[in-house]
Amino acid sequence: MKRSTAKPNSTKKGEWTRPVPLVLGSKPRLILIVIVGGGFALVDNLSRAVSQNIIIISLIFFGIIGLFSDLINIPFTLYDTFVIGKKI
């Protein structure tokens, strides 16, 4: 059996550490798609059509965003809750 030559992550000076990948996670990627796709503008127009009061508009806007965020996170939350993880 061959031994690994990679050193573990360390903060000591002069020791090798693994670089952090510069990849967006799923949530920032989804937010970027919504911004580019005009999703926030659509929700803003919808909330402005319901009321003229700026506080009510804000509550409706964030309520809709929160509702969609919860709907998107349901499958991931269920997976995290019921998955049988690999024991290390």
PyMOL commands that set and color helices and strands:
alter all, ss='L'
color gray80, all
select helices_A, chain A and resi 26-37+39-50+54-82
alter helices_A, ss='H'
color red, helices_A
deselect
rebuild
show_as cartoon
